Amino acid sequence: MNTNKMYEIAKEIYAELGVDTDAAIAKTAKTPVSIQCWQGDDVVGFENPDGVLTGGIQTTGNYPGKARTIDELKADFDFAASLIPGKKKFSIHAIYLDNKGQKVDRNEIKPEHFETWVTWAKEKGYGLDFNPTYFSHELSADGFTLSHQNEDIRKFWVEHGIASRKISEYFGRETGMPSCINFWVPDGFKDTPVCKHEYRATLAKSYEEIFAEKIDKAYNLDSVESKVFGIGAESCTIGSNEFYMGCAQKHDILLTLDTGHFHPTEVVSDKLSAALQFVNGILLHVSRPVRWDSDHVVILDDETKAIASEIVRGGYEDRVHIGLDYFDASINRIACWAIGARNMQKALLLANLEPVALLKKFELEGDYTSRLAYLEELKTLPFAAVWDKYCEMQGVPQREKWVADVKKYEKEVLSAR
């Protein structure tokens, strides 16, 4: 199939609407998408290979060939990255440290435990993001961490947060790209609590201590993430949306919006322009909730497209940091990375191909008829030809051709594990 010929036709069609497809491709290519490490090994990490997930974190499925070591996880992601166009970051949880077989507790982690990740990222040209791990630990077994009413336990988790920020700063200094560090804690009650005030006041106190030291935002970008409920925390989540909106404003940090962390009728795409009136930036966790925060692989659904459109329409490219958050162990894990990340890239490219200025003109003139008509006609423009050209320019497989590559890797590499 002649990609160039198809692209030239598509280019002419989009040009009639004032859209420069070359510019849209270039803009999409330079927008970083942070891809989650935990898809590659079912959120097990390397702190304790025999560890059990707790804190409301669950993964389903037992597809063969998951990564068991840091080197295997790196190799798997490198292969996945060869299938995904665009600028990439790799998001690492604290439990993915290289402890060299030694016991290193969460409050003792240091940049040296992540040197192997930094060396690899610099070689490959990836950025790095970081996540403190507030689950799957004996001191979080009762469901509380930073809001814990036991002062010794609370201090342990505060120390983990402080240590994590140092690692994030290290990532940013070494890679030359700011590292987004995301704070999410599982704290909450299964049944209706009486002492909500005490727990939320404690959580607020913990963040005062964690964020006390100012770190250059050129290297480290702090962010806090809410959740409407979780397994074992169905009746009250200490870190609610209102709590973290205030926290982000108070500490002048990012607000994390996860597409699976709200009520089923709420959508993150509608929250971007509202929250960005009051917070300086947002960290996205793009996932696919199926009735709840189930972290299904991202598909090119209406909400994913709407999120990308809101970023571009609002001119938020420098204020919204895009990250993915899902994990599926029921199918090939590398394919999950490729499917989700390629779909996020498709959504961004679609958004960059919108004639935003024209659509805004219709709206501001009160011509809602034209606005709706054009939005509908855009859906059948030859986007696929532009996507194929983008993939060709990025040196990654077009259309479904990448699936055969994954099957080959599975046969030659994963099946031997």
MITORVO-782005 format. One line per field, with one value per residue: x, y, z of N, C-alpha, C in turn. Coordinates in steps of 0.1 Angstrom, whole numbers. Layout:
N
n.px	[X  ...]
n.py	[Y  ...]
n.pz	[Z  ...]
ca.px	[X  ...]
ca.py	[Y  ...]
ca.pz	[Z  ...]
c.px	[X  ...]
c.py	[Y  ...]
c.pz	[Z  ...]
END
This chain:
417
n.px	[9  6  18  26  12  -15  -13  -8  -32  -49  -37  -44  -71  -75  -62  -80  -96  -80  -60  -28  -13  13  24  7  15  42  38  25  44  63  51  53  45  39  47  36  55  45  27  42  48  28  25  42  70  104  113  104  102  84  62  29  1  -15  -37  -58  -51  -53  -46  -56  -55  -31  -12  14  50  57  77  105  128  148  163  148  124  132  141  117  101  117  113  85  85  95  74  57  49  63  73  87  82  91  74  81  76  83  88  102  129  165  178  199  197  196  180  161  143  113  115  142  151  171  186  207  197  183  199  205  182  183  206  200  177  188  205  185  170  147  124  119  96  83  69  60  55  28  15  11  28  40  35  13  -8  -31  -46  -39  -17  -2  -21  -22  -29  -11  18  45  43  31  52  71  60  60  87  93  80  95  120  114  109  135  146  130  138  165  161  151  172  192  181  173  147  118  108  77  63  41  18  -2  -23  -37  -54  -83  -117  -136  -162  -186  -170  -163  -144  -135  -124  -101  -85  -82  -70  -46  -35  -31  -12  9  15  24  48  62  63  78  105  117  119  136  115  123  133  118  84  58  29  -6  -30  -64  -91  -123  -133  -121  -110  -118  -119  -144  -164  -153  -128  -98  -81  -98  -113  -119  -102  -76  -77  -76  -51  -33  -35  -26  0  11  14  11  -21  -34  -53  -71  -86  -102  -110  -133  -168  -190  -205  -190  -165  -131  -122  -139  -131  -107  -104  -117  -103  -78  -82  -74  -53  -18  -10  -17  -15  -21  -37  -43  -66  -88  -118  -140  -170  -158  -127  -110  -87  -84  -70  -61  -83  -93  -115  -144  -139  -111  -104  -117  -103  -78  -85  -94  -71  -56  -74  -77  -51  -33  -10  15  9  -5  4  8  1  0  -21  -26  -31  -30  -31  -42  -38  -12  14  31  18  -3  9  16  -9  -24  -7  -3  -29  -33  -16  -28  -52  -41  -30  -54  -66  -48  -53  -77  -96  -92  -93  -112  -135  -138  -144  -169  -184  -181  -194  -219  -228  -239  -249  -232  -209  -216  -221  -196  -180  -191  -186  -158  -153  -152  -131  -99  -82  -67  -48  -31  -22  -8  13  25  34  52  71  81  93  80  58  30  -5  -20  3  22  14  22  49  49  40  61  82  71  72  100  112  95  84  104  107]
n.py	[-12  22  44  71  82  80  96  121  126  127  149  170  171  177  201  218  225  241  228  217  189  180  196  188  161  165  179  160  140  151  152  141  108  90  58  30  11  -11  -26  -46  -66  -73  -56  -65  -60  -56  -55  -75  -105  -125  -112  -101  -86  -59  -34  -27  -32  -51  -77  -94  -126  -148  -148  -164  -157  -133  -105  -111  -101  -71  -67  -82  -69  -44  -51  -61  -37  -21  -35  -32  -4  -1  -4  17  49  83  105  91  84  65  52  45  25  26  0  -12  -11  -16  -36  -52  -77  -72  -64  -36  -12  7  33  38  39  50  72  57  31  31  35  18  20  47  48  31  45  69  59  50  72  78  95  97  88  89  69  68  38  29  6  -30  -38  -45  -25  -12  -28  -27  -9  18  46  73  87  74  67  58  71  63  46  64  82  66  63  89  94  77  90  114  104  94  117  126  107  111  137  132  116  135  153  137  128  150  157  168  149  135  129  109  109  86  71  43  47  44  36  6  5  29  56  74  93  110  136  136  118  129  153  144  132  156  168  151  155  181  178  161  177  198  205  224  216  220  227  221  197  180  172  174  155  148  123  115  93  78  55  23  -11  -25  0  11  28  52  72  86  103  122  137  164  169  166  184  208  204  203  230  244  236  242  223  196  182  150  133  105  84  63  69  81  87  66  82  105  123  126  143  165  177  189  216  229  224  234  261  267  251  247  227  194  160  133  101  79  55  26  24  -1  -2  2  12  -5  -7  -15  -21  8  19  33  50  71  88  88  101  125  135  140  159  180  188  199  217  235  245  233  219  222  221  199  166  136  104  68  43  12  -24  -55  -89  -109  -112  -110  -92  -73  -66  -53  -30  -19  -16  2  25  32  38  61  78  79  93  117  126  127  148  169  172  185  213  236  264  272  258  271  296  293  287  309  328  320  301  273  253  249  242  217  202  203  190  164  157  156  132  113  119  112  100  77  75  95  87  63  74  89  68  55  76  76  52  28  -1  -1  1  -31  -46  -48  -67  -93  -90  -90  -116  -131  -123  -133  -160  -164  -153  -148  -173  -188  -183]
n.pz	[0  -8  12  11  -10  -1  21  10  -2  20  33  17  20  47  47  35  56  69  84  91  84  86  106  127  131  139  162  178  180  197  222  254  266  294  303  321  343  357  342  330  348  365  388  407  412  425  450  468  455  461  471  480  466  482  497  481  456  427  404  375  359  343  323  304  307  320  331  352  363  366  343  324  324  314  289  278  278  261  237  234  232  207  191  194  186  190  218  248  283  312  338  371  400  435  445  425  427  425  446  449  461  487  519  517  532  527  536  534  508  482  457  446  444  421  400  379  363  355  340  319  309  300  280  261  257  271  292  328  354  388  415  448  469  485  493  497  520  553  571  560  562  576  562  563  560  555  569  592  626  644  655  649  627  609  606  594  569  560  559  538  517  516  509  484  469  466  449  426  420  413  390  373  371  359  335  321  318  335  363  371  402  417  443  458  482  499  520  540  550  554  564  575  589  620  627  606  604  620  607  582  589  598  575  560  576  572  546  547  559  541  518  527  521  494  461  430  403  378  378  395  398  419  427  435  442  440  450  446  459  472  472  502  512  509  520  529  516  526  512  494  464  469  490  479  458  473  486  464  456  478  482  458  437  413  403  403  380  377  353  362  388  397  401  382  363  360  342  333  313  313  336  333  323  343  367  360  362  387  397  390  373  358  364  344  347  325  319  317  330  339  349  374  391  373  357  330  297  278  253  221  229  234  256  260  236  240  262  251  232  248  260  238  227  248  250  267  266  279  305  312  321  306  316  317  332  338  341  328  331  317  290  265  279  268  244  256  266  241  227  245  246  219  213  229  217  192  199  206  182  166  180  175  148  146  134  153  157  138  147  172  164  152  175  192  177  180  163  165  150  128  142  154  131  117  136  135  109  109  119  99  83  66  87  93  73  79  104  97  82  102  119  101  98  123  125  133  134  110  113  119  118  138  156  147  152  180  186  176  193  216  211  208  230  254  259  268  295]
ca.px	[0  14  15  28  1  -27  -11  -9  -47  -54  -32  -52  -85  -74  -58  -93  -101  -70  -52  -15  -10  28  25  0  24  53  34  21  57  71  44  57  35  46  41  37  63  38  20  51  50  16  26  50  82  116  116  102  96  73  53  15  -5  -25  -40  -68  -45  -55  -44  -62  -49  -18  -6  28  61  59  91  109  139  149  167  137  114  138  140  103  97  124  106  72  87  98  61  50  55  63  83  82  87  88  70  86  71  94  91  110  143  175  183  210  195  197  168  160  129  107  120  156  154  180  189  216  189  176  209  204  171  187  216  192  168  197  209  174  163  134  123  115  87  84  58  61  46  21  7  19  38  34  30  1  -17  -44  -53  -36  -3  1  -31  -22  -30  1  28  57  39  29  65  78  55  64  101  92  76  106  131  109  111  149  148  124  147  176  156  150  186  200  175  170  133  112  101  65  62  27  14  -15  -23  -49  -61  -97  -125  -146  -175  -187  -162  -167  -133  -130  -116  -88  -77  -78  -60  -33  -30  -27  0  20  20  32  62  68  66  85  117  114  128  135  105  129  137  108  70  50  14  -14  -41  -76  -99  -136  -133  -112  -113  -115  -122  -156  -172  -146  -114  -93  -77  -109  -110  -118  -90  -64  -77  -70  -37  -25  -34  -19  15  15  18  1  -33  -35  -67  -71  -99  -110  -111  -144  -181  -191  -210  -180  -154  -119  -121  -146  -125  -94  -105  -122  -92  -67  -84  -70  -40  -9  -9  -24  -9  -32  -35  -53  -69  -102  -126  -152  -178  -151  -113  -105  -75  -83  -61  -67  -87  -96  -129  -148  -133  -97  -103  -121  -92  -68  -91  -95  -57  -53  -84  -74  -37  -28  1  26  4  -10  14  1  6  -10  -21  -35  -24  -38  -23  -50  -33  2  16  37  7  -11  16  15  -23  -27  1  -6  -42  -31  -10  -39  -61  -34  -30  -67  -68  -40  -59  -89  -95  -97  -96  -125  -146  -140  -150  -184  -189  -181  -204  -232  -232  -238  -252  -219  -200  -220  -220  -182  -175  -195  -179  -144  -151  -150  -119  -90  -72  -59  -37  -21  -16  1  24  32  41  63  81  86  100  73  49  18  -17  -20  15  30  9  30  61  47  39  74  89  66  77  114  117  87  81  115  108]
ca.py	[0  34  53  85  86  81  107  133  129  131  162  180  171  184  215  225  230  249  219  213  176  178  202  179  150  170  182  147  133  157  152  128  99  82  45  25  -1  -22  -35  -57  -78  -74  -48  -73  -53  -63  -54  -88  -112  -133  -103  -102  -73  -54  -20  -25  -34  -64  -79  -107  -133  -154  -151  -168  -149  -120  -102  -116  -93  -57  -68  -87  -58  -34  -57  -61  -24  -17  -41  -25  10  -1  -5  28  62  94  106  82  83  53  55  35  25  24  -14  -17  -7  -26  -36  -61  -88  -68  -58  -21  -8  18  46  38  39  62  73  46  19  32  39  10  25  59  45  26  56  78  52  49  85  79  102  88  93  80  67  61  27  29  -6  -42  -37  -49  -13  -7  -40  -23  0  32  49  87  91  64  73  54  81  57  41  75  88  57  66  103  92  71  101  123  97  92  129  127  99  118  148  125  112  147  159  129  126  163  159  168  137  136  120  108  104  80  62  35  49  45  27  -3  9  43  61  85  102  115  148  133  111  139  163  137  132  169  170  143  162  193  173  156  188  209  209  228  210  227  220  217  183  172  178  167  154  141  116  111  81  78  44  12  -24  -23  14  15  38  65  74  97  112  124  146  177  170  167  197  218  200  208  244  248  233  246  211  190  174  138  129  91  82  53  72  89  80  62  93  116  121  134  153  177  183  196  231  234  223  242  275  269  245  250  216  182  147  123  86  74  41  23  18  -9  -1  7  14  -19  -6  -22  -15  19  18  46  53  86  96  90  111  137  140  146  171  191  193  207  229  245  249  228  209  224  220  185  156  124  91  57  35  0  -36  -67  -101  -120  -113  -106  -79  -63  -62  -43  -17  -13  -12  14  36  36  45  74  85  81  103  130  130  132  161  179  174  193  227  242  279  273  254  281  308  290  287  323  335  314  292  259  244  246  235  203  196  200  180  151  154  153  118  104  123  101  100  65  78  104  78  55  83  92  55  54  85  72  39  17  -8  5  -7  -43  -53  -50  -79  -104  -88  -94  -130  -136  -120  -142  -173  -165  -148  -150  -187  -195  -179]
ca.pz	[0  -10  23  7  -19  7  30  3  -4  33  36  9  26  60  44  32  68  76  92  86  89  90  119  136  133  146  176  185  182  208  234  261  272  304  302  334  344  364  332  326  357  373  400  417  416  428  465  473  444  466  477  477  464  492  496  471  442  422  389  371  348  345  310  306  302  326  335  366  367  360  329  316  323  305  275  273  274  249  225  233  227  192  184  199  181  200  229  259  296  319  352  380  414  444  447  414  430  424  460  448  469  501  524  518  535  519  541  532  494  478  442  441  442  408  390  367  355  350  330  308  303  292  267  252  254  278  305  340  364  400  424  461  470  498  494  498  530  566  578  554  562  582  553  566  558  558  579  604  639  651  650  644  614  601  603  585  555  557  554  524  507  515  502  470  462  463  437  415  416  407  377  365  369  351  322  315  317  348  367  379  413  421  456  461  493  499  533  540  558  547  568  578  601  629  629  594  606  626  597  571  594  599  561  557  584  566  533  551  562  529  508  533  513  481  450  417  394  365  380  402  398  429  423  445  435  448  445  452  468  468  478  516  516  501  526  531  512  533  502  484  454  475  498  471  451  482  488  453  456  490  481  445  430  403  408  395  377  371  347  369  402  400  400  367  354  359  332  336  302  317  348  330  321  356  377  356  366  401  399  379  363  361  359  340  347  316  321  312  340  335  361  386  387  370  350  317  287  271  239  215  231  234  267  256  226  246  270  242  226  258  262  226  226  259  249  280  264  288  319  315  319  303  320  316  344  337  341  325  330  310  276  264  286  259  236  264  265  227  225  252  243  206  213  235  206  182  204  205  168  163  186  168  135  146  131  166  155  131  156  182  157  151  189  197  170  183  152  171  139  121  152  155  118  114  146  130  96  112  123  88  75  64  98  92  64  86  114  90  79  115  123  92  101  136  124  140  124  107  114  127  116  151  163  143  159  194  186  173  205  226  208  210  243  266  261  275  309]
c.px	[9  10  16  16  -12  -25  -13  -24  -53  -50  -40  -65  -84  -70  -70  -99  -91  -60  -39  -12  4  30  19  9  36  50  31  34  64  64  47  44  43  39  45  45  55  29  29  52  39  17  33  62  93  121  115  95  84  62  38  9  -16  -27  -50  -63  -47  -51  -50  -56  -36  -12  9  38  63  74  93  120  139  153  156  127  119  137  126  98  104  117  92  74  90  85  53  56  55  73  78  89  84  86  73  80  83  98  99  125  152  182  195  209  195  183  169  146  125  113  135  160  162  182  198  209  182  186  208  193  175  197  209  183  176  202  198  167  150  135  119  106  88  71  62  51  41  12  17  31  32  29  18  -10  -31  -52  -49  -21  0  -9  -32  -22  -19  12  40  54  38  43  73  73  59  79  102  89  88  118  127  111  126  152  142  133  159  172  156  163  193  194  173  156  127  106  89  65  48  24  0  -14  -37  -58  -76  -104  -135  -160  -175  -179  -168  -157  -127  -121  -102  -79  -72  -68  -46  -27  -24  -14  12  25  27  46  69  72  73  97  113  124  125  125  111  133  126  94  62  35  7  -26  -52  -82  -112  -138  -123  -117  -109  -116  -134  -164  -166  -132  -109  -88  -87  -105  -110  -106  -78  -65  -72  -55  -28  -24  -25  -4  20  21  8  -10  -34  -50  -66  -85  -108  -113  -123  -157  -183  -197  -201  -169  -143  -118  -128  -140  -113  -95  -110  -110  -81  -70  -77  -57  -31  -7  -16  -15  -21  -27  -46  -54  -83  -110  -138  -160  -171  -136  -106  -92  -74  -74  -68  -71  -90  -111  -132  -141  -118  -95  -107  -110  -81  -73  -91  -81  -53  -62  -81  -60  -30  -15  13  22  -2  0  6  8  -5  -9  -31  -26  -33  -29  -31  -45  -18  5  22  27  -1  -4  14  1  -26  -20  -1  -20  -42  -25  -20  -48  -54  -33  -43  -70  -61  -44  -72  -87  -100  -101  -110  -137  -149  -147  -165  -190  -191  -191  -218  -237  -230  -242  -240  -210  -203  -218  -205  -176  -179  -188  -164  -142  -148  -139  -108  -78  -62  -46  -26  -14  -5  14  32  40  53  74  88  94  93  63  36  6  -15  -6  23  26  18  44  61  47  53  83  84  72  92  119  108  85  92  116  100]
c.py	[12  44  68  90  89  93  120  137  134  146  173  182  179  199  224  231  238  241  215  200  173  184  194  167  154  173  170  140  138  157  140  121  90  69  37  12  -13  -31  -47  -68  -79  -67  -56  -65  -62  -61  -68  -96  -121  -125  -105  -88  -70  -40  -17  -27  -48  -65  -93  -113  -139  -158  -154  -157  -136  -118  -105  -108  -80  -58  -73  -76  -47  -39  -57  -47  -19  -22  -34  -11  10  -2  7  41  72  94  99  85  70  56  43  36  22  9  -20  -13  -19  -27  -46  -73  -85  -62  -43  -17  5  32  48  38  52  61  61  33  20  37  31  15  38  57  40  37  65  72  52  62  86  89  92  95  84  80  61  49  26  17  -18  -41  -40  -37  -6  -18  -37  -13  15  34  63  93  82  71  68  63  74  52  53  81  79  61  80  102  86  82  111  117  96  105  131  119  105  130  143  121  124  153  151  128  139  165  158  154  140  125  120  101  99  70  55  38  51  35  18  1  23  47  72  97  107  127  145  127  121  149  156  136  145  172  163  150  175  189  169  167  200  214  212  222  217  219  217  202  174  180  169  166  146  136  112  98  81  67  33  0  -23  -9  19  26  52  64  87  108  114  135  161  179  173  180  208  216  205  223  249  247  236  234  206  183  162  135  115  89  72  57  81  81  77  73  105  113  131  146  166  184  191  211  237  235  232  257  278  262  247  239  203  170  138  109  81  59  38  17  10  -11  3  9  1  -19  -14  -14  -4  16  32  49  68  94  98  101  125  144  147  159  183  197  203  219  239  250  245  219  210  222  207  175  143  112  81  49  24  -12  -48  -79  -113  -122  -109  -92  -68  -58  -51  -30  -11  -8  1  26  41  43  59  83  89  93  117  135  134  146  172  181  181  207  236  257  280  269  264  293  305  292  301  332  330  305  278  249  239  238  220  196  193  190  166  147  150  138  108  109  112  101  89  67  86  96  69  62  86  79  53  63  82  58  28  11  0  -5  -20  -51  -56  -62  -91  -103  -93  -109  -136  -134  -130  -156  -175  -161  -152  -165  -194  -192  -190]
c.pz	[0  1  19  -1  -10  16  22  0  9  37  29  16  39  57  41  44  76  85  85  92  93  104  130  140  142  161  184  189  194  221  242  266  281  305  315  334  349  354  329  335  368  387  411  422  420  442  471  462  448  472  472  476  475  489  485  457  439  407  386  359  351  332  311  301  309  330  349  372  361  346  320  314  313  291  269  269  262  236  223  227  212  184  186  194  193  211  242  272  302  333  361  394  423  446  435  415  427  438  460  458  484  506  525  520  528  524  540  517  491  462  437  438  428  397  377  358  348  338  317  301  295  279  257  249  261  289  316  349  376  408  437  462  484  500  495  507  543  573  571  555  567  573  555  565  563  568  591  617  649  646  644  630  604  597  593  571  551  552  541  514  505  506  487  462  458  450  425  410  409  392  368  361  358  337  314  313  331  351  375  389  418  434  457  472  494  512  532  549  550  551  573  591  609  629  616  595  610  615  586  576  595  585  557  564  577  554  536  553  550  519  514  526  499  471  437  408  380  366  386  402  407  424  433  438  444  442  453  462  464  475  493  521  508  507  528  526  518  523  491  474  460  483  490  462  460  485  477  452  467  488  467  437  420  410  398  393  370  366  354  384  406  398  385  358  353  349  334  325  306  329  345  330  334  366  373  358  380  404  387  369  368  356  356  342  338  317  314  323  334  347  374  381  384  361  338  307  280  257  234  216  232  244  265  246  231  255  262  236  235  260  250  225  236  259  262  278  274  303  322  311  317  307  318  329  342  338  339  323  323  296  276  269  277  249  243  264  251  224  231  248  229  205  219  224  195  186  203  191  163  168  179  153  135  142  143  164  148  140  167  176  156  165  194  190  172  172  156  160  132  130  152  142  115  124  141  118  98  115  112  79  75  75  97  83  71  97  108  87  91  119  114  95  114  136  132  131  122  110  123  126  128  158  160  150  174  195  184  186  216  224  211  223  255  269  268  290  317]
END
